[in-house]
Amino acid sequence: MNIEELRTYCLQKKGVEETFPFDEETLVFKVLGKMFALTGLDEIECSANLKCDPEWAIELRETYPDDITPGYHMNKKHWNTVKCEAGLEDAFLKKLIDHSYELVVASLPKKMRDALAAS
């Protein structure tokens, strides 16, 4: 999955916006103002930081040590850095993106979740 495919996939989700809150090179995807994915536009090889359940994060890092590492510049317990153009299948990458999005949506207040579901 390249950067354009990553961007397209993230933006098709309900309530998602793309922002540059840190600098002009770090693209951040947010659902209702909460970050669920970020990627560097200045990187040679596409990678993304994705939120992850802590137990699954450890399992993923052990299973895919070359492609999934603790989140770069993030809380290592809750975030993974995932190489998008390496050995992982696109369907699996989409599953990881979906998981990150769903974790963030689940953490939103009920009123916001209901508004998102209704949109």
ChimeraX attribute file (.defattr): number of C-alpha atoms within 10 A of each C-alpha:
attribute: neighborCount
match mode: 1-to-1
recipient: residues
	/A:1	19
	/A:2	14
	/A:3	18
	/A:4	10
	/A:5	12
	/A:6	20
	/A:7	18
	/A:8	10
	/A:9	14
	/A:10	22
	/A:11	16
	/A:12	10
	/A:13	12
	/A:14	14
	/A:15	15
	/A:16	18
	/A:17	17
	/A:18	17
	/A:19	16
	/A:20	12
	/A:21	10
	/A:22	9
	/A:23	9
	/A:24	11
	/A:25	13
	/A:26	16
	/A:27	20
	/A:28	21
	/A:29	22
	/A:30	20
	/A:31	22
	/A:32	17
	/A:33	14
	/A:34	16
	/A:35	19
	/A:36	25
	/A:37	24
	/A:38	21
	/A:39	21
	/A:40	18
	/A:41	14
	/A:42	11
	/A:43	11
	/A:44	7
	/A:45	13
	/A:46	19
	/A:47	23
	/A:48	24
	/A:49	25
	/A:50	25
	/A:51	29
	/A:52	25
	/A:53	14
	/A:54	14
	/A:55	10
	/A:56	11
	/A:57	22
	/A:58	18
	/A:59	12
	/A:60	18
	/A:61	17
	/A:62	12
	/A:63	11
	/A:64	13
	/A:65	11
	/A:66	13
	/A:67	18
	/A:68	23
	/A:69	20
	/A:70	21
	/A:71	20
	/A:72	13
	/A:73	9
	/A:74	14
	/A:75	11
	/A:76	17
	/A:77	15
	/A:78	18
	/A:79	24
	/A:80	29
	/A:81	23
	/A:82	27
	/A:83	20
	/A:84	21
	/A:85	16
	/A:86	14
	/A:87	10
	/A:88	16
	/A:89	12
	/A:90	15
	/A:91	10
	/A:92	10
	/A:93	18
	/A:94	15
	/A:95	12
	/A:96	17
	/A:97	23
	/A:98	18
	/A:99	17
	/A:100	22
	/A:101	25
	/A:102	15
	/A:103	15
	/A:104	19
	/A:105	19
	/A:106	11
	/A:107	11
	/A:108	16
	/A:109	9
	/A:110	11
	/A:111	9
	/A:112	14
	/A:113	14
	/A:114	11
	/A:115	11
	/A:116	15
	/A:117	10
	/A:118	8
	/A:119	7
